[in-house]
Structure formats: C-alpha cells, structure tokens
C-alpha cells in the first residue's frame, strides 16, 4: 500500500500522526521524505517554489497513441502559473469541502 503526500497537505500534523498510527496497526508503514515522481507527475522542489510537470506521462501517451510528431498547441492555462497559500481555502469550512473531493 502506498499513500502519497496528499494526506499531509490536507491534514494538520496531529491528524497526520493519528492516521499514521492507525495505518501502522494494520500495515507495514515506511515514511518517505521526498518524492520526486509520483502518479505520472514529476515534482521539483526549490527554495521558494514547487514545480510539477506531467511531461514524461504526456510523452509516453503520445508514443502509445503514435502521435509523437503532432505539433504542440497552447493551453487554456497560462504557462508557469504560480500557486501559494494565499490561493488556498480561506476558511476551515472550505478546507473540509476540499477534503471531500475525490480525484
């Protein structure tokens, strides 16, 4: 069983420890500090930012579908979009709503 860092971004430290303790009762749990690649997403950490990229996954899909030679097109989202804690939920109620979203 593998649980990614998503849990740590949604819960406070006490809740994380509680969840880890519960999991340890049933599973062999190992804590991995840094993950550079998970679920098709490359994660690059720098001093004041985190970059995420699905380039490897996209290239793999292009090869699988035999469309590697297609020309790139722009997307609806701007390149190098910046997220920060100020972009996040403003209230605990909104944080609870976000926790319910399955992805």
C-alpha positions in Angstrom: 0.0 0.0 0.0 1.3 3.4 -0.9 -0.1 6.7 0.4 1.3 9.8 -1.2 1.9 13.2 0.3 -1.6 14.4 -0.4 -2.6 13.4 3.1 0.0 15.8 4.5 -1.3 18.7 2.5 -4.9 18.2 3.7 -4.4 17.5 7.4 -2.6 19.2 10.3 0.5 17.5 11.9 -1.5 15.9 14.8 -4.0 14.4 12.3 -1.2 13.1 10.2 0.4 11.3 13.2 -3.0 9.9 14.2 -3.6 8.5 10.7 0.0 7.0 10.6 -0.5 5.4 13.9 -3.8 3.8 12.7 -2.2 2.6 9.5 0.7 1.1 11.4 -1.7 -1.1 13.3 -2.7 -2.9 10.1 0.2 -2.3 7.7 4.0 -2.1 7.4 4.4 1.7 7.1 7.5 3.4 5.8 7.9 7.1 5.7 9.5 8.5 2.6 10.6 12.1 3.0 11.0 13.3 -0.6 9.2 12.0 -3.6 10.4 13.3 -7.0 8.0 11.4 -9.2 4.6 10.1 -8.3 1.5 9.0 -10.3 2.9 10.4 -13.6 3.8 13.8 -12.1 7.4 15.0 -11.7 7.9 17.1 -8.6 10.8 19.6 -8.4 11.4 21.5 -5.2 13.3 24.7 -5.0 13.8 27.3 -2.3 10.6 29.2 -2.6 8.6 27.1 -5.1 7.5 23.6 -6.1 7.2 22.8 -9.8 5.0 19.9 -11.1 5.1 18.5 -14.6 3.5 15.7 -16.5 5.9 15.9 -19.4 7.1 12.2 -19.1 3.5 11.0 -18.9 2.4 13.0 -21.8 5.3 11.9 -24.0 4.5 8.3 -23.0 0.9 8.7 -24.1 1.9 10.4 -27.3 4.2 7.4 -28.1 1.5 4.9 -27.1 -1.0 6.6 -29.4 1.6 7.0 -32.2 1.1 10.8 -32.3 4.6 11.9 -31.2 5.1 14.0 -34.3 2.0 16.2 -33.7 2.6 19.9 -33.4 2.1 21.4 -29.9 -0.8 23.8 -29.2 -1.2 26.3 -26.4 -3.5 25.5 -23.5 -6.2 27.5 -21.7 -4.0 27.8 -18.6 -1.0 30.2 -18.6 2.5 28.7 -18.5 4.3 28.8 -15.2 1.2 29.5 -13.2 2.0 30.3 -9.5 0.1 28.9 -6.6 0.6 29.9 -3.0 -1.1 29.5 0.4 -2.9 32.8 -0.4 -4.7 31.0 -3.3 -6.0 28.3 -1.0 -9.2 27.9 1.0 -9.8 30.8 3.3 -11.9 29.1 6.0 -11.9 25.7 7.7 -15.3 25.0 6.2 -13.8 25.4 2.7 -10.9 23.2 3.7 -13.3 20.5 4.8 -15.2 20.7 1.4 -11.9 20.2 -0.5 -11.1 17.1 1.6 -14.3 15.5 0.2 -13.2 15.9 -3.4 -12.1 12.7 -5.0 -9.5 12.9 -7.7 
